[in-house]
Amino acid sequence: MPEVQEHIITALVQNEAGTLNRLVSLFRRRGFSLASLNAGRLRAGRPLSLHHGAQADQNELNQCLRQLEKLIDVVEVEDLGRNESVRRELCLVRVDRPADNGARSSRS
């Protein structure tokens, strides 16, 4: 049985209406497992940079890369190895503090 690993795939795509939908639909139709998806503009007027995490074996990964390269909106596709990518996690925490009763301490 082939070994399933997590891969980070980066793609430069044209910033057109429906591009993201076509990419996600490709993953859905082919049954690829998406662990994460991140999109951001590099510079104004430039292609979007998409980064997505996928869990796949080597054959599934190769098929995924080939399918992405066939899409007309895709400029470039690359699989980033574990040593070529930086992984970070972000946690947003909301802390409520008790209401201030208006009393202030004075120092003499």
C-alpha atoms as one frame of an Amber mdcrd trajectory, in Angstrom:
protein
   0.000   0.000   0.000   1.467   3.415  -0.985   2.447   5.754   1.837   0.138
   8.760   2.281   1.966  11.962   3.196   0.990  15.587   3.630   2.101  17.809
   0.751   2.060  21.572   0.323   1.163  22.475  -3.250   1.604  26.028  -4.447
   0.024  27.388  -7.613   0.135  30.756  -9.347  -3.259  31.388 -10.928  -4.897
  34.200 -12.862  -7.143  36.344 -10.688 -10.337  35.773 -12.679 -13.921  35.220
 -11.567 -14.521  31.538 -10.836 -10.859  30.476 -10.672 -10.965  29.368  -7.056
 -14.232  27.530  -7.676 -12.692  25.614 -10.605  -9.680  24.611  -8.494 -11.765
  23.415  -5.549 -14.131  21.588  -7.919 -11.159  19.764  -9.418 -10.168  18.505
  -5.972 -13.740  17.533  -5.151 -14.314  15.640  -8.429 -11.041  13.721  -8.144
 -11.542  12.916  -4.463  -8.326  14.590  -3.320  -8.116  15.353   0.377  -7.672
  19.074   1.106  -6.231  19.774   4.552  -5.970  23.558   4.086  -6.352  26.285
   1.467  -4.802  29.746   1.464  -4.984  32.375  -1.282  -3.348  35.775  -1.520
  -2.389  38.389  -4.091   1.352  38.805  -4.574   1.176  42.300  -6.090  -1.514
  44.333  -7.778  -2.164  43.078 -11.295  -0.206  39.867 -10.675  -1.481  36.287
 -10.394  -2.826  34.964  -7.106  -0.687  32.623  -5.068  -2.586  29.585  -3.778
  -1.148  27.238  -1.190  -3.007  24.131  -0.202  -2.222  21.149   1.914  -3.189
  17.775   0.518  -2.841  14.299   1.925  -1.889  11.926  -0.862   0.491   9.203
  -1.922   3.001   9.848  -4.714   0.681   8.635  -7.504  -2.206  10.819  -6.307
   0.148  13.775  -5.957   1.452  13.387  -9.519  -2.107  13.115 -10.837  -3.130
  16.207  -8.863  -0.221  18.246 -10.242  -0.983  17.153 -13.823  -4.676  18.019
 -13.430  -3.847  21.461 -12.037  -1.436  22.184 -14.897  -4.241  21.475 -17.395
  -6.450  24.267 -16.043  -6.288  27.389 -18.204  -6.144  29.779 -15.210  -3.080
  28.080 -13.718   0.279  29.694 -14.546   2.605  27.479 -12.490   2.270  24.533
 -10.067   4.859  23.194  -7.632   4.974  20.676  -4.782   6.897  22.117  -1.852
   8.724  19.512   0.155   8.697  19.503   3.938  12.110  21.234   3.972  11.025
  23.917   1.474   7.989  25.200   3.347   7.359  26.987   6.625   4.406  25.840
   8.686   2.799  28.029  11.294  -0.342  27.923  13.354  -2.342  30.909  14.477
  -4.632  31.139  17.456  -6.966  34.059  18.096  -8.022  34.415  21.728 -10.571
  36.802  23.160 -10.151  37.703  26.822 -12.869  39.580  28.664 -11.787  41.470
  31.739 -14.098  42.541  34.534 -15.627  45.992  34.189 -13.696  48.769  35.914
 -15.723  50.089  38.859 -14.229  53.537  38.544 -12.120  53.327  41.712  -8.510
  54.217  41.178  -5.752  53.645  43.593  -3.761  56.705  44.601  -0.140  56.639
  45.474   1.171  59.039  48.058
